[in-house]
Amino acid sequence: IDIVHCYGHSGSGVTLSWGCAKDVVEIVKTLIPTNSKQENHEKNNISEHKLLWRLVPNPEHILLTSKI
């Protein structure tokens, strides 16, 4: 399994998170093998967000939290 970490931004985490998240998506895209199914997803207008969540084995077990 490939893991992409995106941390260590110190006090600039909130400011840098958007650009770093885009970079992580681009890295993950290089790890996903391209095939005809990907073209079908694009034709069906499935969002990139939903496609990435399909990589998670059990998304229902993930709890996303935020502290502000």
mmCIF file of the N, C-alpha and C atoms, coordinates in Angstrom:
data_MODEL
# 
_entry.id   MODEL 
# 
loop_
_atom_site.group_PDB 
_atom_site.id 
_atom_site.type_symbol 
_atom_site.label_atom_id 
_atom_site.label_alt_id 
_atom_site.label_comp_id 
_atom_site.label_asym_id 
_atom_site.label_entity_id 
_atom_site.label_seq_id 
_atom_site.pdbx_PDB_ins_code 
_atom_site.Cartn_x 
_atom_site.Cartn_y 
_atom_site.Cartn_z 
_atom_site.occupancy 
_atom_site.B_iso_or_equiv 
_atom_site.pdbx_formal_charge 
_atom_site.auth_seq_id 
_atom_site.auth_comp_id 
_atom_site.auth_asym_id 
_atom_site.auth_atom_id 
_atom_site.pdbx_PDB_model_num 
ATOM 1   N N  . ILE A 1 1  ? 0.848   -1.171 0.000   1.00 0.00 ? 1  ILE A N  1 
ATOM 2   C CA . ILE A 1 1  ? 0.000   0.000  0.000   1.00 0.00 ? 1  ILE A CA 1 
ATOM 3   C C  . ILE A 1 1  ? 0.901   1.243  0.000   1.00 0.00 ? 1  ILE A C  1 
ATOM 4   N N  . ASP A 1 2  ? 0.558   2.198  -0.802  1.00 0.00 ? 2  ASP A N  1 
ATOM 5   C CA . ASP A 1 2  ? 1.279   3.464  -0.857  1.00 0.00 ? 2  ASP A CA 1 
ATOM 6   C C  . ASP A 1 2  ? 0.602   4.465  0.062   1.00 0.00 ? 2  ASP A C  1 
ATOM 7   N N  . ILE A 1 3  ? 1.404   5.213  0.815   1.00 0.00 ? 3  ILE A N  1 
ATOM 8   C CA . ILE A 1 3  ? 0.879   6.225  1.725   1.00 0.00 ? 3  ILE A CA 1 
ATOM 9   C C  . ILE A 1 3  ? 1.517   7.561  1.369   1.00 0.00 ? 3  ILE A C  1 
ATOM 10  N N  . VAL A 1 4  ? 0.705   8.590  1.275   1.00 0.00 ? 4  VAL A N  1 
ATOM 11  C CA . VAL A 1 4  ? 1.199   9.938  1.004   1.00 0.00 ? 4  VAL A CA 1 
ATOM 12  C C  . VAL A 1 4  ? 0.917   10.786 2.237   1.00 0.00 ? 4  VAL A C  1 
ATOM 13  N N  . HIS A 1 5  ? 1.980   11.263 2.876   1.00 0.00 ? 5  HIS A N  1 
ATOM 14  C CA . HIS A 1 5  ? 1.836   12.109 4.059   1.00 0.00 ? 5  HIS A CA 1 
ATOM 15  C C  . HIS A 1 5  ? 1.906   13.576 3.651   1.00 0.00 ? 5  HIS A C  1 
ATOM 16  N N  . CYS A 1 6  ? 1.157   14.396 4.347   1.00 0.00 ? 6  CYS A N  1 
ATOM 17  C CA . CYS A 1 6  ? 1.190   15.836 4.084   1.00 0.00 ? 6  CYS A CA 1 
ATOM 18  C C  . CYS A 1 6  ? 1.111   16.551 5.432   1.00 0.00 ? 6  CYS A C  1 
ATOM 19  N N  . TYR A 1 7  ? 2.263   16.682 6.074   1.00 0.00 ? 7  TYR A N  1 
ATOM 20  C CA . TYR A 1 7  ? 2.287   17.321 7.384   1.00 0.00 ? 7  TYR A CA 1 
ATOM 21  C C  . TYR A 1 7  ? 3.611   18.047 7.566   1.00 0.00 ? 7  TYR A C  1 
ATOM 22  N N  . GLY A 1 8  ? 3.771   18.720 8.678   1.00 0.00 ? 8  GLY A N  1 
ATOM 23  C CA . GLY A 1 8  ? 5.007   19.411 8.985   1.00 0.00 ? 8  GLY A CA 1 
ATOM 24  C C  . GLY A 1 8  ? 5.024   20.853 8.512   1.00 0.00 ? 8  GLY A C  1 
ATOM 25  N N  . HIS A 1 9  ? 3.852   21.466 8.445   1.00 0.00 ? 9  HIS A N  1 
ATOM 26  C CA . HIS A 1 9  ? 3.763   22.839 7.959   1.00 0.00 ? 9  HIS A CA 1 
ATOM 27  C C  . HIS A 1 9  ? 3.864   23.870 9.074   1.00 0.00 ? 9  HIS A C  1 
ATOM 28  N N  . SER A 1 10 ? 3.999   23.404 10.295  1.00 0.00 ? 10 SER A N  1 
ATOM 29  C CA . SER A 1 10 ? 4.148   24.279 11.456  1.00 0.00 ? 10 SER A CA 1 
ATOM 30  C C  . SER A 1 10 ? 2.962   25.235 11.558  1.00 0.00 ? 10 SER A C  1 
ATOM 31  N N  . GLY A 1 11 ? 3.212   26.499 11.805  1.00 0.00 ? 11 GLY A N  1 
ATOM 32  C CA . GLY A 1 11 ? 2.140   27.475 11.985  1.00 0.00 ? 11 GLY A CA 1 
ATOM 33  C C  . GLY A 1 11 ? 1.453   27.880 10.700  1.00 0.00 ? 11 GLY A C  1 
ATOM 34  N N  . SER A 1 12 ? 1.957   27.432 9.564   1.00 0.00 ? 12 SER A N  1 
ATOM 35  C CA . SER A 1 12 ? 1.368   27.799 8.270   1.00 0.00 ? 12 SER A CA 1 
ATOM 36  C C  . SER A 1 12 ? 0.457   26.709 7.716   1.00 0.00 ? 12 SER A C  1 
ATOM 37  N N  . GLY A 1 13 ? 0.103   25.741 8.538   1.00 0.00 ? 13 GLY A N  1 
ATOM 38  C CA . GLY A 1 13 ? -0.675  24.598 8.067   1.00 0.00 ? 13 GLY A CA 1 
ATOM 39  C C  . GLY A 1 13 ? -1.971  24.960 7.373   1.00 0.00 ? 13 GLY A C  1 
ATOM 40  N N  . VAL A 1 14 ? -2.747  25.855 7.970   1.00 0.00 ? 14 VAL A N  1 
ATOM 41  C CA . VAL A 1 14 ? -4.031  26.233 7.369   1.00 0.00 ? 14 VAL A CA 1 
ATOM 42  C C  . VAL A 1 14 ? -3.808  26.951 6.044   1.00 0.00 ? 14 VAL A C  1 
ATOM 43  N N  . THR A 1 15 ? -2.817  27.806 6.005   1.00 0.00 ? 15 THR A N  1 
ATOM 44  C CA . THR A 1 15 ? -2.535  28.565 4.786   1.00 0.00 ? 15 THR A CA 1 
ATOM 45  C C  . THR A 1 15 ? -2.061  27.659 3.658   1.00 0.00 ? 15 THR A C  1 
ATOM 46  N N  . LEU A 1 16 ? -1.193  26.711 3.979   1.00 0.00 ? 16 LEU A N  1 
ATOM 47  C CA . LEU A 1 16 ? -0.592  25.855 2.955   1.00 0.00 ? 16 LEU A CA 1 
ATOM 48  C C  . LEU A 1 16 ? -1.426  24.628 2.611   1.00 0.00 ? 16 LEU A C  1 
ATOM 49  N N  . SER A 1 17 ? -2.416  24.306 3.435   1.00 0.00 ? 17 SER A N  1 
ATOM 50  C CA . SER A 1 17 ? -3.137  23.038 3.270   1.00 0.00 ? 17 SER A CA 1 
ATOM 51  C C  . SER A 1 17 ? -3.795  22.885 1.908   1.00 0.00 ? 17 SER A C  1 
ATOM 52  N N  . TRP A 1 18 ? -4.342  23.960 1.350   1.00 0.00 ? 18 TRP A N  1 
ATOM 53  C CA . TRP A 1 18 ? -5.054  23.850 0.071   1.00 0.00 ? 18 TRP A CA 1 
ATOM 54  C C  . TRP A 1 18 ? -4.097  23.474 -1.054  1.00 0.00 ? 18 TRP A C  1 
ATOM 55  N N  . GLY A 1 19 ? -2.987  24.148 -1.144  1.00 0.00 ? 19 GLY A N  1 
ATOM 56  C CA . GLY A 1 19 ? -2.018  23.839 -2.191  1.00 0.00 ? 19 GLY A CA 1 
ATOM 57  C C  . GLY A 1 19 ? -1.394  22.476 -1.993  1.00 0.00 ? 19 GLY A C  1 
ATOM 58  N N  . CYS A 1 20 ? -1.108  22.126 -0.742  1.00 0.00 ? 20 CYS A N  1 
ATOM 59  C CA . CYS A 1 20 ? -0.514  20.821 -0.462  1.00 0.00 ? 20 CYS A CA 1 
ATOM 60  C C  . CYS A 1 20 ? -1.500  19.697 -0.765  1.00 0.00 ? 20 CYS A C  1 
ATOM 61  N N  . ALA A 1 21 ? -2.774  19.924 -0.483  1.00 0.00 ? 21 ALA A N  1 
ATOM 62  C CA . ALA A 1 21 ? -3.789  18.916 -0.792  1.00 0.00 ? 21 ALA A CA 1 
ATOM 63  C C  . ALA A 1 21 ? -3.850  18.669 -2.297  1.00 0.00 ? 21 ALA A C  1 
ATOM 64  N N  . LYS A 1 22 ? -3.738  19.738 -3.083  1.00 0.00 ? 22 LYS A N  1 
ATOM 65  C CA . LYS A 1 22 ? -3.715  19.570 -4.544  1.00 0.00 ? 22 LYS A CA 1 
ATOM 66  C C  . LYS A 1 22 ? -2.499  18.757 -4.966  1.00 0.00 ? 22 LYS A C  1 
ATOM 67  N N  . ASP A 1 23 ? -1.359  19.015 -4.350  1.00 0.00 ? 23 ASP A N  1 
ATOM 68  C CA . ASP A 1 23 ? -0.147  18.257 -4.666  1.00 0.00 ? 23 ASP A CA 1 
ATOM 69  C C  . ASP A 1 23 ? -0.315  16.784 -4.312  1.00 0.00 ? 23 ASP A C  1 
ATOM 70  N N  . VAL A 1 24 ? -0.937  16.509 -3.166  1.00 0.00 ? 24 VAL A N  1 
ATOM 71  C CA . VAL A 1 24 ? -1.169  15.124 -2.758  1.00 0.00 ? 24 VAL A CA 1 
ATOM 72  C C  . VAL A 1 24 ? -2.062  14.417 -3.769  1.00 0.00 ? 24 VAL A C  1 
ATOM 73  N N  . VAL A 1 25 ? -3.111  15.095 -4.234  1.00 0.00 ? 25 VAL A N  1 
ATOM 74  C CA . VAL A 1 25 ? -4.002  14.499 -5.241  1.00 0.00 ? 25 VAL A CA 1 
ATOM 75  C C  . VAL A 1 25 ? -3.212  14.150 -6.493  1.00 0.00 ? 25 VAL A C  1 
ATOM 76  N N  . GLU A 1 26 ? -2.329  15.038 -6.926  1.00 0.00 ? 26 GLU A N  1 
ATOM 77  C CA . GLU A 1 26 ? -1.522  14.769 -8.121  1.00 0.00 ? 26 GLU A CA 1 
ATOM 78  C C  . GLU A 1 26 ? -0.589  13.580 -7.897  1.00 0.00 ? 26 GLU A C  1 
ATOM 79  N N  . ILE A 1 27 ? -0.011  13.472 -6.701  1.00 0.00 ? 27 ILE A N  1 
ATOM 80  C CA . ILE A 1 27 ? 0.853   12.330 -6.394  1.00 0.00 ? 27 ILE A CA 1 
ATOM 81  C C  . ILE A 1 27 ? 0.052   11.042 -6.411  1.00 0.00 ? 27 ILE A C  1 
ATOM 82  N N  . VAL A 1 28 ? -1.126  11.060 -5.774  1.00 0.00 ? 28 VAL A N  1 
ATOM 83  C CA . VAL A 1 28 ? -1.969  9.863  -5.732  1.00 0.00 ? 28 VAL A CA 1 
ATOM 84  C C  . VAL A 1 28 ? -2.390  9.452  -7.137  1.00 0.00 ? 28 VAL A C  1 
ATOM 85  N N  . LYS A 1 29 ? -2.665  10.427 -7.996  1.00 0.00 ? 29 LYS A N  1 
ATOM 86  C CA . LYS A 1 29 ? -3.036  10.108 -9.381  1.00 0.00 ? 29 LYS A CA 1 
ATOM 87  C C  . LYS A 1 29 ? -1.932  9.318  -10.078 1.00 0.00 ? 29 LYS A C  1 
ATOM 88  N N  . THR A 1 30 ? -0.666  9.622  -9.763  1.00 0.00 ? 30 THR A N  1 
ATOM 89  C CA . THR A 1 30 ? 0.430   8.886  -10.395 1.00 0.00 ? 30 THR A CA 1 
ATOM 90  C C  . THR A 1 30 ? 0.520   7.464  -9.866  1.00 0.00 ? 30 THR A C  1 
ATOM 91  N N  . LEU A 1 31 ? -0.035  7.206  -8.690  1.00 0.00 ? 31 LEU A N  1 
ATOM 92  C CA . LEU A 1 31 ? 0.003   5.871  -8.102  1.00 0.00 ? 31 LEU A CA 1 
ATOM 93  C C  . LEU A 1 31 ? -1.138  4.988  -8.585  1.00 0.00 ? 31 LEU A C  1 
ATOM 94  N N  . ILE A 1 32 ? -2.180  5.608  -9.123  1.00 0.00 ? 32 ILE A N  1 
ATOM 95  C CA . ILE A 1 32 ? -3.343  4.861  -9.597  1.00 0.00 ? 32 ILE A CA 1 
ATOM 96  C C  . ILE A 1 32 ? -3.094  4.462  -11.048 1.00 0.00 ? 32 ILE A C  1 
ATOM 97  N N  . PRO A 1 33 ? -3.165  3.169  -11.346 1.00 0.00 ? 33 PRO A N  1 
ATOM 98  C CA . PRO A 1 33 ? -2.955  2.765  -12.742 1.00 0.00 ? 33 PRO A CA 1 
ATOM 99  C C  . PRO A 1 33 ? -4.071  3.293  -13.640 1.00 0.00 ? 33 PRO A C  1 
ATOM 100 N N  . THR A 1 34 ? -3.693  3.790  -14.806 1.00 0.00 ? 34 THR A N  1 
ATOM 101 C CA . THR A 1 34 ? -4.698  4.282  -15.743 1.00 0.00 ? 34 THR A CA 1 
ATOM 102 C C  . THR A 1 34 ? -5.226  3.117  -16.572 1.00 0.00 ? 34 THR A C  1 
ATOM 103 N N  . ASN A 1 35 ? -6.504  3.169  -16.841 1.00 0.00 ? 35 ASN A N  1 
ATOM 104 C CA . ASN A 1 35 ? -7.126  2.144  -17.677 1.00 0.00 ? 35 ASN A CA 1 
ATOM 105 C C  . ASN A 1 35 ? -8.413  2.707  -18.271 1.00 0.00 ? 35 ASN A C  1 
ATOM 106 N N  . SER A 1 36 ? -9.108  1.885  -19.011 1.00 0.00 ? 36 SER A N  1 
ATOM 107 C CA . SER A 1 36 ? -10.333 2.349  -19.667 1.00 0.00 ? 36 SER A CA 1 
ATOM 108 C C  . SER A 1 36 ? -11.422 2.700  -18.656 1.00 0.00 ? 36 SER A C  1 
ATOM 109 N N  . LYS A 1 37 ? -11.393 2.100  -17.472 1.00 0.00 ? 37 LYS A N  1 
ATOM 110 C CA . LYS A 1 37 ? -12.394 2.427  -16.453 1.00 0.00 ? 37 LYS A CA 1 
ATOM 111 C C  . LYS A 1 37 ? -12.304 3.897  -16.060 1.00 0.00 ? 37 LYS A C  1 
ATOM 112 N N  . GLN A 1 38 ? -11.078 4.411  -15.996 1.00 0.00 ? 38 GLN A N  1 
ATOM 113 C CA . GLN A 1 38 ? -10.900 5.820  -15.639 1.00 0.00 ? 38 GLN A CA 1 
ATOM 114 C C  . GLN A 1 38 ? -11.575 6.716  -16.663 1.00 0.00 ? 38 GLN A C  1 
ATOM 115 N N  . GLU A 1 39 ? -11.445 6.372  -17.937 1.00 0.00 ? 39 GLU A N  1 
ATOM 116 C CA . GLU A 1 39 ? -12.097 7.157  -18.977 1.00 0.00 ? 39 GLU A CA 1 
ATOM 117 C C  . GLU A 1 39 ? -13.606 7.114  -18.810 1.00 0.00 ? 39 GLU A C  1 
ATOM 118 N N  . ASN A 1 40 ? -14.139 5.956  -18.427 1.00 0.00 ? 40 ASN A N  1 
ATOM 119 C CA . ASN A 1 40 ? -15.580 5.837  -18.207 1.00 0.00 ? 40 ASN A CA 1 
ATOM 120 C C  . ASN A 1 40 ? -16.030 6.722  -17.051 1.00 0.00 ? 40 ASN A C  1 
ATOM 121 N N  . HIS A 1 41 ? -15.231 6.801  -15.988 1.00 0.00 ? 41 HIS A N  1 
ATOM 122 C CA . HIS A 1 41 ? -15.584 7.656  -14.856 1.00 0.00 ? 41 HIS A CA 1 
ATOM 123 C C  . HIS A 1 41 ? -15.659 9.111  -15.297 1.00 0.00 ? 41 HIS A C  1 
ATOM 124 N N  . GLU A 1 42 ? -14.706 9.524  -16.110 1.00 0.00 ? 42 GLU A N  1 
ATOM 125 C CA . GLU A 1 42 ? -14.708 10.905 -16.579 1.00 0.00 ? 42 GLU A CA 1 
ATOM 126 C C  . GLU A 1 42 ? -15.931 11.175 -17.442 1.00 0.00 ? 42 GLU A C  1 
ATOM 127 N N  . LYS A 1 43 ? -16.321 10.198 -18.246 1.00 0.00 ? 43 LYS A N  1 
ATOM 128 C CA . LYS A 1 43 ? -17.503 10.369 -19.088 1.00 0.00 ? 43 LYS A CA 1 
ATOM 129 C C  . LYS A 1 43 ? -18.768 10.461 -18.244 1.00 0.00 ? 43 LYS A C  1 
ATOM 130 N N  . ASN A 1 44 ? -18.777 9.748  -17.111 1.00 0.00 ? 44 ASN A N  1 
ATOM 131 C CA . ASN A 1 44 ? -19.950 9.748  -16.234 1.00 0.00 ? 44 ASN A CA 1 
ATOM 132 C C  . ASN A 1 44 ? -19.929 10.904 -15.241 1.00 0.00 ? 44 ASN A C  1 
ATOM 133 N N  . ASN A 1 45 ? -18.922 11.760 -15.319 1.00 0.00 ? 45 ASN A N  1 
ATOM 134 C CA . ASN A 1 45 ? -18.800 12.937 -14.451 1.00 0.00 ? 45 ASN A CA 1 
ATOM 135 C C  . ASN A 1 45 ? -18.748 12.591 -12.967 1.00 0.00 ? 45 ASN A C  1 
ATOM 136 N N  . ILE A 1 46 ? -18.090 11.484 -12.619 1.00 0.00 ? 46 ILE A N  1 
ATOM 137 C CA . ILE A 1 46 ? -17.883 11.162 -11.215 1.00 0.00 ? 46 ILE A CA 1 
ATOM 138 C C  . ILE A 1 46 ? -16.775 12.073 -10.710 1.00 0.00 ? 46 ILE A C  1 
ATOM 139 N N  . SER A 1 47 ? -17.023 12.734 -9.592  1.00 0.00 ? 47 SER A N  1 
ATOM 140 C CA . SER A 1 47 ? -16.050 13.697 -9.085  1.00 0.00 ? 47 SER A CA 1 
ATOM 141 C C  . SER A 1 47 ? -14.767 13.001 -8.649  1.00 0.00 ? 47 SER A C  1 
ATOM 142 N N  . GLU A 1 48 ? -13.688 13.743 -8.744  1.00 0.00 ? 48 GLU A N  1 
ATOM 143 C CA . GLU A 1 48 ? -12.381 13.223 -8.342  1.00 0.00 ? 48 GLU A CA 1 
ATOM 144 C C  . GLU A 1 48 ? -12.401 12.837 -6.865  1.00 0.00 ? 48 GLU A C  1 
ATOM 145 N N  . HIS A 1 49 ? -13.135 13.601 -6.071  1.00 0.00 ? 49 HIS A N  1 
ATOM 146 C CA . HIS A 1 49 ? -13.269 13.321 -4.642  1.00 0.00 ? 49 HIS A CA 1 
ATOM 147 C C  . HIS A 1 49 ? -13.838 11.917 -4.422  1.00 0.00 ? 49 HIS A C  1 
ATOM 148 N N  . LYS A 1 50 ? -14.901 11.579 -5.137  1.00 0.00 ? 50 LYS A N  1 
ATOM 149 C CA . LYS A 1 50 ? -15.516 10.261 -4.983  1.00 0.00 ? 50 LYS A CA 1 
ATOM 150 C C  . LYS A 1 50 ? -14.591 9.158  -5.472  1.00 0.00 ? 50 LYS A C  1 
ATOM 151 N N  . LEU A 1 51 ? -13.855 9.418  -6.547  1.00 0.00 ? 51 LEU A N  1 
ATOM 152 C CA . LEU A 1 51 ? -12.918 8.419  -7.052  1.00 0.00 ? 51 LEU A CA 1 
ATOM 153 C C  . LEU A 1 51 ? -11.824 8.128  -6.030  1.00 0.00 ? 51 LEU A C  1 
ATOM 154 N N  . LEU A 1 52 ? -11.317 9.161  -5.362  1.00 0.00 ? 52 LEU A N  1 
ATOM 155 C CA . LEU A 1 52 ? -10.270 8.957  -4.370  1.00 0.00 ? 52 LEU A CA 1 
ATOM 156 C C  . LEU A 1 52 ? -10.792 8.201  -3.154  1.00 0.00 ? 52 LEU A C  1 
ATOM 157 N N  . TRP A 1 53 ? -12.035 8.456  -2.751  1.00 0.00 ? 53 TRP A N  1 
ATOM 158 C CA . TRP A 1 53 ? -12.597 7.728  -1.610  1.00 0.00 ? 53 TRP A CA 1 
ATOM 159 C C  . TRP A 1 53 ? -12.759 6.252  -1.928  1.00 0.00 ? 53 TRP A C  1 
ATOM 160 N N  . ARG A 1 54 ? -12.867 5.898  -3.191  1.00 0.00 ? 54 ARG A N  1 
ATOM 161 C CA . ARG A 1 54 ? -12.972 4.485  -3.562  1.00 0.00 ? 54 ARG A CA 1 
ATOM 162 C C  . ARG A 1 54 ? -11.675 3.728  -3.298  1.00 0.00 ? 54 ARG A C  1 
ATOM 163 N N  . LEU A 1 55 ? -10.577 4.447  -3.089  1.00 0.00 ? 55 LEU A N  1 
ATOM 164 C CA . LEU A 1 55 ? -9.303  3.807  -2.769  1.00 0.00 ? 55 LEU A CA 1 
ATOM 165 C C  . LEU A 1 55 ? -9.248  3.343  -1.320  1.00 0.00 ? 55 LEU A C  1 
ATOM 166 N N  . VAL A 1 56 ? -10.125 3.883  -0.480  1.00 0.00 ? 56 VAL A N  1 
ATOM 167 C CA . VAL A 1 56 ? -10.135 3.549  0.940   1.00 0.00 ? 56 VAL A CA 1 
ATOM 168 C C  . VAL A 1 56 ? -10.921 2.260  1.132   1.00 0.00 ? 56 VAL A C  1 
ATOM 169 N N  . PRO A 1 57 ? -10.309 1.241  1.770   1.00 0.00 ? 57 PRO A N  1 
ATOM 170 C CA . PRO A 1 57 ? -10.985 -0.053 1.908   1.00 0.00 ? 57 PRO A CA 1 
ATOM 171 C C  . PRO A 1 57 ? -12.321 0.016  2.646   1.00 0.00 ? 57 PRO A C  1 
ATOM 172 N N  . ASN A 1 58 ? -12.381 0.725  3.770   1.00 0.00 ? 58 ASN A N  1 
ATOM 173 C CA . ASN A 1 58 ? -13.611 0.813  4.568   1.00 0.00 ? 58 ASN A CA 1 
ATOM 174 C C  . ASN A 1 58 ? -13.879 2.262  4.956   1.00 0.00 ? 58 ASN A C  1 
ATOM 175 N N  . PRO A 1 59 ? -14.360 3.086  4.026   1.00 0.00 ? 59 PRO A N  1 
ATOM 176 C CA . PRO A 1 59 ? -14.546 4.507  4.347   1.00 0.00 ? 59 PRO A CA 1 
ATOM 177 C C  . PRO A 1 59 ? -15.540 4.756  5.471   1.00 0.00 ? 59 PRO A C  1 
ATOM 178 N N  . GLU A 1 60 ? -16.437 3.815  5.716   1.00 0.00 ? 60 GLU A N  1 
ATOM 179 C CA . GLU A 1 60 ? -17.421 4.019  6.781   1.00 0.00 ? 60 GLU A CA 1 
ATOM 180 C C  . GLU A 1 60 ? -16.771 3.964  8.164   1.00 0.00 ? 60 GLU A C  1 
ATOM 181 N N  . HIS A 1 61 ? -15.542 3.429  8.252   1.00 0.00 ? 61 HIS A N  1 
ATOM 182 C CA . HIS A 1 61 ? -14.840 3.352  9.532   1.00 0.00 ? 61 HIS A CA 1 
ATOM 183 C C  . HIS A 1 61 ? -13.964 4.572  9.797   1.00 0.00 ? 61 HIS A C  1 
ATOM 184 N N  . ILE A 1 62 ? -13.949 5.518  8.887   1.00 0.00 ? 62 ILE A N  1 
ATOM 185 C CA . ILE A 1 62 ? -13.101 6.694  9.031   1.00 0.00 ? 62 ILE A CA 1 
ATOM 186 C C  . ILE A 1 62 ? -13.913 7.843  9.616   1.00 0.00 ? 62 ILE A C  1 
ATOM 187 N N  . LEU A 1 63 ? -13.374 8.443  10.656  1.00 0.00 ? 63 LEU A N  1 
ATOM 188 C CA . LEU A 1 63 ? -14.006 9.593  11.288  1.00 0.00 ? 63 LEU A CA 1 
ATOM 189 C C  . LEU A 1 63 ? -13.098 10.794 11.068  1.00 0.00 ? 63 LEU A C  1 
ATOM 190 N N  . LEU A 1 64 ? -13.579 11.765 10.331  1.00 0.00 ? 64 LEU A N  1 
ATOM 191 C CA . LEU A 1 64 ? -12.810 12.972 10.075  1.00 0.00 ? 64 LEU A CA 1 
ATOM 192 C C  . LEU A 1 64 ? -13.217 14.034 11.081  1.00 0.00 ? 64 LEU A C  1 
ATOM 193 N N  . THR A 1 65 ? -12.246 14.580 11.796  1.00 0.00 ? 65 THR A N  1 
ATOM 194 C CA . THR A 1 65 ? -12.528 15.618 12.780  1.00 0.00 ? 65 THR A CA 1 
ATOM 195 C C  . THR A 1 65 ? -11.636 16.822 12.521  1.00 0.00 ? 65 THR A C  1 
ATOM 196 N N  . SER A 1 66 ? -12.047 17.936 13.055  1.00 0.00 ? 66 SER A N  1 
ATOM 197 C CA . SER A 1 66 ? -11.280 19.164 12.890  1.00 0.00 ? 66 SER A CA 1 
ATOM 198 C C  . SER A 1 66 ? -11.349 19.960 14.178  1.00 0.00 ? 66 SER A C  1 
ATOM 199 N N  . LYS A 1 67 ? -10.226 20.544 14.552  1.00 0.00 ? 67 LYS A N  1 
ATOM 200 C CA . LYS A 1 67 ? -10.187 21.405 15.735  1.00 0.00 ? 67 LYS A CA 1 
ATOM 201 C C  . LYS A 1 67 ? -9.820  22.800 15.272  1.00 0.00 ? 67 LYS A C  1 
ATOM 202 N N  . ILE A 1 68 ? -10.634 23.758 15.644  1.00 0.00 ? 68 ILE A N  1 
ATOM 203 C CA . ILE A 1 68 ? -10.356 25.154 15.270  1.00 0.00 ? 68 ILE A CA 1 
ATOM 204 C C  . ILE A 1 68 ? -10.280 25.996 16.515  1.00 0.00 ? 68 ILE A C  1 
# 
